[in-house]
Protein backbone atom coordinates (compact mmCIF):
# COMPACT_ATOMS: atom_id res chain seq x y z
CA UNK A 1 0.00 0.00 0.00
CA UNK A 2 1.08 3.51 -0.68
CA UNK A 3 2.57 5.14 2.31
CA UNK A 4 1.56 8.51 3.63
CA UNK A 5 4.96 9.84 2.71
CA UNK A 6 4.43 8.95 -0.98
CA UNK A 7 1.07 10.63 -1.12
CA UNK A 8 2.45 13.82 0.40
CA UNK A 9 5.31 13.83 -2.09
CA UNK A 10 2.95 13.59 -5.07
CA UNK A 11 0.79 16.40 -3.65
CA UNK A 12 3.83 18.63 -3.31
CA UNK A 13 4.70 17.95 -6.97
CA UNK A 14 1.23 18.95 -8.14
CA UNK A 15 1.20 22.10 -6.04
CA UNK A 16 4.62 23.11 -7.34
CA UNK A 17 3.46 22.58 -10.94
CA UNK A 18 0.43 24.78 -10.28
CA UNK A 19 2.55 27.53 -8.74
CA UNK A 20 5.02 27.40 -11.61
CA UNK A 21 2.15 27.75 -14.08
CA UNK A 22 0.68 30.78 -12.31
CA UNK A 23 4.06 32.47 -12.06
CA UNK A 24 4.82 31.82 -15.72
CA UNK A 25 1.43 32.71 -17.28
CA UNK A 26 -0.02 35.27 -14.84
CA UNK A 27 2.50 37.07 -12.68
CA UNK A 28 5.58 37.14 -14.89
CA UNK A 29 5.60 40.32 -17.10
CA UNK A 30 5.15 39.68 -20.80
CA UNK A 31 7.12 41.26 -23.57
CA UNK A 32 5.31 43.62 -25.94
CA UNK A 33 5.22 40.92 -28.59
CA UNK A 34 3.61 38.48 -26.23
CA UNK A 35 0.99 41.02 -25.25
CA UNK A 36 -0.01 41.75 -28.85
CA UNK A 37 -0.17 38.15 -29.81
CA UNK A 38 -2.72 37.48 -27.08
CA UNK A 39 -6.24 37.90 -28.52
CA UNK A 40 -9.34 38.27 -26.44
CA UNK A 41 -12.87 37.76 -27.67
CA UNK A 42 -14.50 41.04 -28.81
CA UNK A 43 -18.09 42.39 -28.88
CA UNK A 44 -19.92 43.82 -31.92
CA UNK A 45 -18.57 47.26 -31.02
CA UNK A 46 -15.01 46.02 -31.50
CA UNK A 47 -14.20 46.30 -27.81
CA UNK A 48 -13.14 43.30 -25.75
CA UNK A 49 -16.13 41.54 -24.28
CA UNK A 50 -15.07 42.19 -20.70
CA UNK A 51 -14.60 45.94 -21.42
CA UNK A 52 -17.99 46.17 -23.13
CA UNK A 53 -19.67 44.37 -20.24
CA UNK A 54 -17.93 46.63 -17.74
CA UNK A 55 -19.12 49.82 -19.54
CA UNK A 56 -22.71 48.60 -19.84
CA UNK A 57 -22.72 47.64 -16.17
CA UNK A 58 -21.52 51.11 -15.15
CA UNK A 59 -24.16 52.75 -17.36
CA UNK A 60 -26.87 50.58 -15.84
CA UNK A 61 -25.73 51.50 -12.33
CA UNK A 62 -25.81 55.18 -13.25
CA UNK A 63 -29.46 54.92 -14.26
CA UNK A 64 -30.53 53.43 -10.95
CA UNK A 65 -32.12 56.22 -8.84
CA UNK A 66 -30.67 56.82 -5.43
CA UNK A 67 -33.01 57.41 -2.50
CA UNK A 68 -32.33 59.67 0.45
CA UNK A 69 -35.09 59.34 3.01
CA UNK A 70 -38.31 59.84 1.07
CA UNK A 71 -36.71 62.03 -1.63
CA UNK A 72 -35.75 60.60 -5.00
CA UNK A 73 -32.54 61.86 -6.58
CA UNK A 74 -32.71 62.18 -10.33
CA UNK A 75 -29.39 61.06 -11.78
CA UNK A 76 -30.15 61.85 -15.42
CA UNK A 77 -32.09 64.55 -17.24
CA UNK A 78 -33.76 61.84 -19.28
CA UNK A 79 -35.46 60.60 -16.12
CA UNK A 80 -37.38 63.85 -15.70
CA UNK A 81 -41.00 63.36 -16.73
CA UNK A 82 -42.32 65.57 -19.49
CA UNK A 83 -44.81 68.07 -18.08
CA UNK A 84 -48.35 67.62 -19.23
CA UNK A 85 -49.40 70.45 -21.55
CA UNK A 86 -53.03 71.28 -20.86
CA UNK A 87 -55.19 71.96 -23.85
CA UNK A 88 -56.34 75.60 -24.02
CA UNK A 89 -59.87 76.23 -22.77
CA UNK A 90 -62.48 76.73 -25.42
CA UNK A 91 -62.91 80.46 -25.85
CA UNK A 92 -66.40 81.78 -25.33
CA UNK A 93 -66.92 84.76 -27.60
CA UNK A 94 -69.68 86.83 -29.13
CA UNK A 95 -69.78 90.00 -31.24
CA UNK A 96 -70.20 93.15 -29.20
CA UNK A 97 -73.39 94.98 -30.02
CA UNK A 98 -73.03 98.70 -30.35
CA UNK A 99 -75.00 100.66 -27.75
CA UNK A 100 -77.45 103.37 -28.65
CA UNK A 101 -74.89 106.15 -28.15
CA UNK A 102 -72.46 104.71 -30.70
CA UNK A 103 -74.74 103.14 -33.31
CA UNK A 104 -75.07 105.34 -36.41
CA UNK A 105 -78.35 103.60 -37.28
CA UNK A 106 -79.95 105.08 -34.14
CA UNK A 107 -78.52 108.58 -34.54
CA UNK A 108 -81.01 111.40 -34.85
CA UNK A 109 -80.39 113.70 -37.81
CA UNK A 110 -80.73 116.98 -35.91
CA UNK A 111 -80.41 119.16 -39.01
CA UNK A 112 -83.37 117.41 -40.67
CA UNK A 113 -85.79 117.02 -37.75
CA UNK A 114 -85.16 120.08 -35.60
CA UNK A 115 -84.53 123.82 -35.58
CA UNK A 116 -81.55 125.26 -33.66
CA UNK A 117 -81.91 128.35 -31.48
CA UNK A 118 -78.78 129.97 -30.01
CA UNK A 119 -77.76 133.09 -28.14
CA UNK A 120 -74.46 133.76 -29.94
CA UNK A 121 -72.07 132.41 -32.56
CA UNK A 122 -68.72 133.50 -33.91
CA UNK A 123 -69.04 133.92 -37.72
CA UNK A 124 -65.85 131.86 -38.11
CA UNK A 125 -67.27 129.13 -35.85
CA UNK A 126 -71.04 128.87 -36.53
CA UNK A 127 -73.49 126.41 -34.99
CA UNK A 128 -73.32 124.31 -38.15
CA UNK A 129 -69.80 123.20 -37.15
CA UNK A 130 -71.21 121.53 -34.07
CA UNK A 131 -73.52 119.37 -36.23
CA UNK A 132 -71.31 118.64 -39.27
CA UNK A 133 -70.37 115.12 -38.14
CA UNK A 134 -66.71 116.01 -37.64
CA UNK A 135 -65.31 115.11 -34.25
CA UNK A 136 -62.08 114.69 -32.33
CA UNK A 137 -59.29 117.14 -31.52
CA UNK A 138 -58.87 119.81 -34.16
CA UNK A 139 -62.33 119.36 -35.68
CA UNK A 140 -64.43 122.44 -36.62
CA UNK A 141 -66.46 123.76 -33.67
CA UNK A 142 -69.10 126.22 -32.58
CA UNK A 143 -67.87 129.14 -30.52
CA UNK A 144 -69.60 132.09 -28.94
CA UNK A 145 -68.82 135.58 -30.15
CA UNK A 146 -68.78 136.85 -26.54
CA UNK A 147 -65.98 135.87 -24.12
CA UNK A 148 -66.81 135.08 -20.51
CA UNK A 149 -70.53 134.88 -21.29
CA UNK A 150 -72.95 132.05 -20.51
CA UNK A 151 -74.59 130.84 -23.72
CA UNK A 152 -77.63 128.69 -24.58
CA UNK A 153 -78.34 126.35 -27.49
CA UNK A 154 -81.83 124.85 -27.86
CA UNK A 155 -82.72 121.87 -30.09
CA UNK A 156 -86.38 122.36 -31.07
CA UNK A 157 -87.59 118.99 -32.37
CA UNK A 158 -90.27 118.94 -35.06
CA UNK A 159 -92.14 116.18 -33.21
CA UNK A 160 -91.76 114.49 -29.79
CA UNK A 161 -88.74 112.24 -29.85
CA UNK A 162 -87.36 109.37 -27.75
CA UNK A 163 -83.76 110.09 -26.70
CA UNK A 164 -81.60 107.30 -25.30
CA UNK A 165 -78.14 108.77 -25.74
CA UNK A 166 -76.22 112.01 -26.05
CA UNK A 167 -72.61 112.68 -27.06
CA UNK A 168 -70.86 116.02 -27.05
CA UNK A 169 -67.23 117.10 -27.33
CA UNK A 170 -65.35 120.14 -26.05
CA UNK A 171 -61.86 121.37 -26.90
CA UNK A 172 -59.77 124.18 -25.40
CA UNK A 173 -56.09 124.48 -26.29
CA UNK A 174 -55.18 128.09 -25.45
CA UNK A 175 -56.51 128.90 -21.98
CA UNK A 176 -56.60 127.40 -18.53
CA UNK A 177 -60.24 127.45 -17.48
CA UNK A 178 -63.20 125.38 -16.28
CA UNK A 179 -66.25 125.11 -18.54
CA UNK A 180 -69.59 123.80 -17.30
CA UNK A 181 -72.26 122.21 -19.51
CA UNK A 182 -75.85 121.72 -18.31
CA UNK A 183 -78.41 119.70 -20.30
CA UNK A 184 -82.16 120.08 -19.81
CA UNK A 185 -85.16 118.60 -21.62
CA UNK A 186 -88.74 119.66 -22.11
CA UNK A 187 -91.70 117.40 -22.84
CA UNK A 188 -94.32 120.15 -23.10
CA UNK A 189 -93.19 122.20 -26.06
CA UNK A 190 -90.56 124.21 -24.19
CA UNK A 191 -92.83 125.56 -21.47
CA UNK A 192 -90.85 123.83 -18.71
CA UNK A 193 -87.51 122.07 -18.47
CA UNK A 194 -85.94 119.51 -16.18
CA UNK A 195 -82.21 119.06 -15.78
CA UNK A 196 -80.73 115.67 -16.76
CA UNK A 197 -76.97 116.36 -16.77
CA UNK A 198 -74.37 118.74 -15.31
CA UNK A 199 -70.68 118.35 -16.19
CA UNK A 200 -67.67 120.61 -15.82
CA UNK A 201 -64.23 120.24 -17.35
CA UNK A 202 -60.87 121.70 -16.39
CA UNK A 203 -58.76 122.65 -19.38
CA UNK A 204 -55.07 123.52 -19.46
CA UNK A 205 -52.77 124.00 -22.47
CA UNK A 206 -50.14 121.84 -20.77
CA UNK A 207 -52.62 119.21 -19.62
CA UNK A 208 -56.18 118.28 -20.65
CA UNK A 209 -57.31 120.06 -23.80
CA UNK A 210 -60.07 117.78 -25.10
CA UNK A 211 -63.10 116.11 -23.52
CA UNK A 212 -65.68 113.71 -24.95
CA UNK A 213 -68.83 113.03 -22.93
CA UNK A 214 -71.20 110.13 -23.65
CA UNK A 215 -74.41 109.67 -21.63
CA UNK A 216 -77.29 107.19 -21.73
CA UNK A 217 -80.89 108.17 -20.96
CA UNK A 218 -84.41 106.82 -21.18
CA UNK A 219 -86.31 109.92 -22.28
CA UNK A 220 -89.74 109.81 -23.92
CA UNK A 221 -91.68 112.46 -25.83
CA UNK A 222 -88.90 115.05 -25.75
CA UNK A 223 -89.82 118.23 -27.61
CA UNK A 224 -86.87 120.48 -26.68
CA UNK A 225 -83.30 119.90 -25.51
CA UNK A 226 -81.44 122.87 -24.06
CA UNK A 227 -77.69 123.19 -23.44
CA UNK A 228 -76.32 125.88 -21.14
CA UNK A 229 -72.57 126.50 -21.48
CA UNK A 230 -70.73 128.43 -18.75
CA UNK A 231 -67.23 129.05 -20.12
CA UNK A 232 -65.66 130.70 -17.09
CA UNK A 233 -66.76 128.62 -14.11
CA UNK A 234 -63.11 129.10 -13.28
CA UNK A 235 -60.69 131.29 -15.20
CA UNK A 236 -61.61 133.16 -18.36
CA UNK A 237 -62.63 132.01 -21.84
CA UNK A 238 -65.30 131.62 -24.51
CA UNK A 239 -68.09 129.02 -24.67
CA UNK A 240 -67.48 126.32 -27.26
CA UNK A 241 -68.67 122.87 -28.37
CA UNK A 242 -66.98 120.75 -31.00
CA UNK A 243 -69.77 118.22 -31.61
CA UNK A 244 -73.29 117.34 -30.51
CA UNK A 245 -75.03 114.03 -31.33
CA UNK A 246 -78.38 112.60 -30.20
CA UNK A 247 -79.54 108.97 -30.40
CA UNK A 248 -83.05 107.55 -30.38
VOGURO-86811 format. One record per residue (C-alpha): residue in one letter; x, y, z. Coordinates in Angstrom, 3 decimals. Layout:
BEGIN
+------+----------+----------+----------+
: rest :        u :        v :        w :
+------+----------+----------+----------+
:    a :        X :        Y :        Z :
...
+------+----------+----------+----------+
//
This chain:
BEGIN
+------+----------+----------+----------+
: rest :        u :        v :        w :
+------+----------+----------+----------+
:    x :    0.000 :    0.000 :    0.000 :
:    x :    1.085 :    3.507 :   -0.681 :
:    x :    2.571 :    5.144 :    2.307 :
:    x :    1.558 :    8.506 :    3.626 :
:    x :    4.959 :    9.837 :    2.708 :
:    x :    4.428 :    8.953 :   -0.979 :
:    x :    1.068 :   10.633 :   -1.122 :
:    x :    2.454 :   13.820 :    0.403 :
:    x :    5.313 :   13.830 :   -2.091 :
:    x :    2.949 :   13.595 :   -5.069 :
:    x :    0.788 :   16.395 :   -3.645 :
:    x :    3.826 :   18.626 :   -3.312 :
:    x :    4.698 :   17.953 :   -6.967 :
:    x :    1.226 :   18.945 :   -8.142 :
:    x :    1.199 :   22.095 :   -6.044 :
:    x :    4.623 :   23.112 :   -7.335 :
:    x :    3.461 :   22.578 :  -10.936 :
:    x :    0.428 :   24.784 :  -10.283 :
:    x :    2.546 :   27.526 :   -8.735 :
:    x :    5.021 :   27.405 :  -11.615 :
:    x :    2.151 :   27.749 :  -14.084 :
:    x :    0.678 :   30.785 :  -12.305 :
:    x :    4.059 :   32.468 :  -12.059 :
:    x :    4.825 :   31.825 :  -15.723 :
:    x :    1.433 :   32.707 :  -17.276 :
:    x :   -0.019 :   35.272 :  -14.844 :
:    x :    2.496 :   37.072 :  -12.684 :
:    x :    5.575 :   37.137 :  -14.893 :
:    x :    5.601 :   40.316 :  -17.101 :
:    x :    5.151 :   39.681 :  -20.795 :
:    x :    7.116 :   41.263 :  -23.575 :
:    x :    5.305 :   43.619 :  -25.937 :
:    x :    5.222 :   40.919 :  -28.594 :
:    x :    3.609 :   38.477 :  -26.227 :
:    x :    0.986 :   41.019 :  -25.247 :
:    x :   -0.009 :   41.751 :  -28.853 :
:    x :   -0.165 :   38.147 :  -29.809 :
:    x :   -2.718 :   37.477 :  -27.084 :
:    x :   -6.236 :   37.901 :  -28.520 :
:    x :   -9.337 :   38.273 :  -26.435 :
:    x :  -12.871 :   37.757 :  -27.673 :
:    x :  -14.502 :   41.042 :  -28.808 :
:    x :  -18.089 :   42.394 :  -28.876 :
:    x :  -19.923 :   43.816 :  -31.921 :
:    x :  -18.567 :   47.262 :  -31.018 :
:    x :  -15.011 :   46.024 :  -31.501 :
:    x :  -14.203 :   46.305 :  -27.806 :
:    x :  -13.142 :   43.304 :  -25.753 :
:    x :  -16.126 :   41.542 :  -24.278 :
:    x :  -15.067 :   42.188 :  -20.699 :
:    x :  -14.597 :   45.937 :  -21.420 :
:    x :  -17.987 :   46.174 :  -23.131 :
:    x :  -19.675 :   44.374 :  -20.242 :
:    x :  -17.927 :   46.630 :  -17.742 :
:    x :  -19.122 :   49.817 :  -19.535 :
:    x :  -22.708 :   48.600 :  -19.839 :
:    x :  -22.720 :   47.643 :  -16.170 :
:    x :  -21.519 :   51.109 :  -15.152 :
:    x :  -24.158 :   52.749 :  -17.358 :
:    x :  -26.874 :   50.578 :  -15.842 :
:    x :  -25.729 :   51.499 :  -12.334 :
:    x :  -25.810 :   55.185 :  -13.248 :
:    x :  -29.465 :   54.919 :  -14.264 :
:    x :  -30.528 :   53.426 :  -10.954 :
:    x :  -32.125 :   56.218 :   -8.841 :
:    x :  -30.668 :   56.820 :   -5.431 :
:    x :  -33.009 :   57.414 :   -2.496 :
:    x :  -32.333 :   59.670 :    0.446 :
:    x :  -35.088 :   59.340 :    3.010 :
:    x :  -38.305 :   59.841 :    1.072 :
:    x :  -36.708 :   62.027 :   -1.628 :
:    x :  -35.749 :   60.597 :   -5.000 :
:    x :  -32.544 :   61.860 :   -6.577 :
:    x :  -32.707 :   62.177 :  -10.333 :
:    x :  -29.393 :   61.060 :  -11.784 :
:    x :  -30.154 :   61.847 :  -15.417 :
:    x :  -32.093 :   64.550 :  -17.242 :
:    x :  -33.763 :   61.840 :  -19.283 :
:    x :  -35.455 :   60.601 :  -16.118 :
:    x :  -37.381 :   63.854 :  -15.700 :
:    x :  -41.003 :   63.362 :  -16.729 :
:    x :  -42.317 :   65.575 :  -19.493 :
:    x :  -44.814 :   68.068 :  -18.075 :
:    x :  -48.355 :   67.619 :  -19.233 :
:    x :  -49.395 :   70.455 :  -21.553 :
:    x :  -53.032 :   71.280 :  -20.863 :
:    x :  -55.192 :   71.956 :  -23.846 :
:    x :  -56.339 :   75.597 :  -24.017 :
:    x :  -59.870 :   76.226 :  -22.766 :
:    x :  -62.484 :   76.734 :  -25.417 :
:    x :  -62.908 :   80.459 :  -25.848 :
:    x :  -66.400 :   81.783 :  -25.326 :
:    x :  -66.924 :   84.756 :  -27.600 :
:    x :  -69.676 :   86.828 :  -29.128 :
:    x :  -69.783 :   89.996 :  -31.243 :
:    x :  -70.205 :   93.147 :  -29.196 :
:    x :  -73.394 :   94.980 :  -30.025 :
:    x :  -73.031 :   98.702 :  -30.354 :
:    x :  -74.999 :  100.658 :  -27.755 :
:    x :  -77.446 :  103.367 :  -28.647 :
:    x :  -74.885 :  106.147 :  -28.154 :
:    x :  -72.458 :  104.709 :  -30.702 :
:    x :  -74.741 :  103.142 :  -33.308 :
:    x :  -75.070 :  105.340 :  -36.407 :
:    x :  -78.346 :  103.605 :  -37.277 :
:    x :  -79.954 :  105.084 :  -34.145 :
:    x :  -78.522 :  108.576 :  -34.541 :
:    x :  -81.008 :  111.402 :  -34.849 :
:    x :  -80.389 :  113.698 :  -37.815 :
:    x :  -80.727 :  116.980 :  -35.911 :
:    x :  -80.408 :  119.163 :  -39.005 :
:    x :  -83.366 :  117.405 :  -40.674 :
:    x :  -85.786 :  117.022 :  -37.752 :
:    x :  -85.155 :  120.083 :  -35.599 :
:    x :  -84.534 :  123.825 :  -35.580 :
:    x :  -81.550 :  125.258 :  -33.659 :
:    x :  -81.905 :  128.349 :  -31.484 :
:    x :  -78.780 :  129.973 :  -30.009 :
:    x :  -77.756 :  133.093 :  -28.145 :
:    x :  -74.459 :  133.758 :  -29.944 :
:    x :  -72.067 :  132.414 :  -32.562 :
:    x :  -68.717 :  133.497 :  -33.914 :
:    x :  -69.041 :  133.923 :  -37.718 :
:    x :  -65.849 :  131.861 :  -38.113 :
:    x :  -67.272 :  129.134 :  -35.855 :
:    x :  -71.041 :  128.869 :  -36.528 :
:    x :  -73.488 :  126.414 :  -34.991 :
:    x :  -73.321 :  124.308 :  -38.151 :
:    x :  -69.805 :  123.197 :  -37.154 :
:    x :  -71.209 :  121.532 :  -34.071 :
:    x :  -73.518 :  119.371 :  -36.231 :
:    x :  -71.308 :  118.645 :  -39.266 :
:    x :  -70.374 :  115.122 :  -38.140 :
:    x :  -66.706 :  116.010 :  -37.641 :
:    x :  -65.310 :  115.108 :  -34.254 :
:    x :  -62.079 :  114.692 :  -32.331 :
:    x :  -59.289 :  117.137 :  -31.518 :
:    x :  -58.865 :  119.812 :  -34.159 :
:    x :  -62.334 :  119.365 :  -35.683 :
:    x :  -64.435 :  122.439 :  -36.621 :
:    x :  -66.463 :  123.761 :  -33.675 :
:    x :  -69.103 :  126.218 :  -32.576 :
:    x :  -67.872 :  129.139 :  -30.519 :
:    x :  -69.604 :  132.092 :  -28.935 :
:    x :  -68.820 :  135.580 :  -30.147 :
:    x :  -68.779 :  136.847 :  -26.538 :
:    x :  -65.976 :  135.875 :  -24.120 :
:    x :  -66.813 :  135.077 :  -20.511 :
:    x :  -70.532 :  134.885 :  -21.285 :
:    x :  -72.954 :  132.046 :  -20.506 :
:    x :  -74.593 :  130.844 :  -23.723 :
:    x :  -77.625 :  128.686 :  -24.583 :
:    x :  -78.343 :  126.350 :  -27.492 :
:    x :  -81.831 :  124.852 :  -27.859 :
:    x :  -82.716 :  121.875 :  -30.095 :
:    x :  -86.380 :  122.361 :  -31.074 :
:    x :  -87.588 :  118.988 :  -32.367 :
:    x :  -90.271 :  118.942 :  -35.062 :
:    x :  -92.141 :  116.180 :  -33.206 :
:    x :  -91.763 :  114.491 :  -29.788 :
:    x :  -88.738 :  112.238 :  -29.845 :
:    x :  -87.357 :  109.375 :  -27.751 :
:    x :  -83.756 :  110.088 :  -26.700 :
:    x :  -81.600 :  107.296 :  -25.304 :
:    x :  -78.139 :  108.768 :  -25.743 :
:    x :  -76.216 :  112.009 :  -26.055 :
:    x :  -72.612 :  112.676 :  -27.061 :
:    x :  -70.855 :  116.020 :  -27.045 :
:    x :  -67.231 :  117.099 :  -27.331 :
:    x :  -65.349 :  120.138 :  -26.053 :
:    x :  -61.857 :  121.368 :  -26.898 :
:    x :  -59.774 :  124.181 :  -25.400 :
:    x :  -56.088 :  124.478 :  -26.286 :
:    x :  -55.179 :  128.089 :  -25.450 :
:    x :  -56.508 :  128.899 :  -21.976 :
:    x :  -56.602 :  127.405 :  -18.526 :
:    x :  -60.235 :  127.455 :  -17.483 :
:    x :  -63.203 :  125.383 :  -16.278 :
:    x :  -66.252 :  125.112 :  -18.537 :
:    x :  -69.590 :  123.799 :  -17.297 :
:    x :  -72.264 :  122.212 :  -19.506 :
:    x :  -75.845 :  121.718 :  -18.313 :
:    x :  -78.408 :  119.704 :  -20.303 :
:    x :  -82.163 :  120.077 :  -19.807 :
:    x :  -85.163 :  118.601 :  -21.618 :
:    x :  -88.741 :  119.663 :  -22.111 :
:    x :  -91.700 :  117.403 :  -22.844 :
:    x :  -94.321 :  120.150 :  -23.099 :
:    x :  -93.187 :  122.204 :  -26.061 :
:    x :  -90.557 :  124.212 :  -24.189 :
:    x :  -92.828 :  125.560 :  -21.467 :
:    x :  -90.852 :  123.833 :  -18.709 :
:    x :  -87.508 :  122.067 :  -18.472 :
:    x :  -85.938 :  119.510 :  -16.185 :
:    x :  -82.208 :  119.056 :  -15.779 :
:    x :  -80.726 :  115.669 :  -16.761 :
:    x :  -76.969 :  116.363 :  -16.766 :
:    x :  -74.365 :  118.742 :  -15.310 :
:    x :  -70.681 :  118.348 :  -16.186 :
:    x :  -67.673 :  120.614 :  -15.819 :
:    x :  -64.227 :  120.244 :  -17.351 :
:    x :  -60.868 :  121.701 :  -16.388 :
:    x :  -58.763 :  122.649 :  -19.383 :
:    x :  -55.072 :  123.524 :  -19.462 :
:    x :  -52.775 :  123.997 :  -22.470 :
:    x :  -50.142 :  121.836 :  -20.771 :
:    x :  -52.621 :  119.206 :  -19.615 :
:    x :  -56.182 :  118.276 :  -20.646 :
:    x :  -57.307 :  120.058 :  -23.804 :
:    x :  -60.072 :  117.780 :  -25.098 :
:    x :  -63.105 :  116.109 :  -23.520 :
:    x :  -65.684 :  113.712 :  -24.950 :
:    x :  -68.827 :  113.031 :  -22.930 :
:    x :  -71.204 :  110.133 :  -23.653 :
:    x :  -74.407 :  109.672 :  -21.633 :
:    x :  -77.291 :  107.194 :  -21.734 :
:    x :  -80.885 :  108.168 :  -20.964 :
:    x :  -84.407 :  106.823 :  -21.177 :
:    x :  -86.313 :  109.915 :  -22.279 :
:    x :  -89.737 :  109.811 :  -23.924 :
:    x :  -91.675 :  112.460 :  -25.831 :
:    x :  -88.895 :  115.053 :  -25.751 :
:    x :  -89.822 :  118.234 :  -27.613 :
:    x :  -86.872 :  120.481 :  -26.678 :
:    x :  -83.301 :  119.897 :  -25.514 :
:    x :  -81.435 :  122.868 :  -24.061 :
:    x :  -77.689 :  123.190 :  -23.439 :
:    x :  -76.318 :  125.876 :  -21.140 :
:    x :  -72.568 :  126.503 :  -21.481 :
:    x :  -70.734 :  128.427 :  -18.750 :
:    x :  -67.225 :  129.052 :  -20.119 :
:    x :  -65.665 :  130.701 :  -17.086 :
:    x :  -66.759 :  128.625 :  -14.109 :
:    x :  -63.112 :  129.103 :  -13.278 :
:    x :  -60.686 :  131.294 :  -15.196 :
:    x :  -61.608 :  133.159 :  -18.361 :
:    x :  -62.629 :  132.012 :  -21.840 :
:    x :  -65.303 :  131.623 :  -24.515 :
:    x :  -68.093 :  129.024 :  -24.668 :
:    x :  -67.478 :  126.325 :  -27.257 :
:    x :  -68.666 :  122.868 :  -28.366 :
:    x :  -66.984 :  120.746 :  -31.000 :
:    x :  -69.773 :  118.215 :  -31.608 :
:    x :  -73.285 :  117.336 :  -30.507 :
:    x :  -75.025 :  114.027 :  -31.333 :
:    x :  -78.377 :  112.596 :  -30.204 :
:    x :  -79.544 :  108.966 :  -30.400 :
:    x :  -83.047 :  107.547 :  -30.377 :
+------+----------+----------+----------+
//
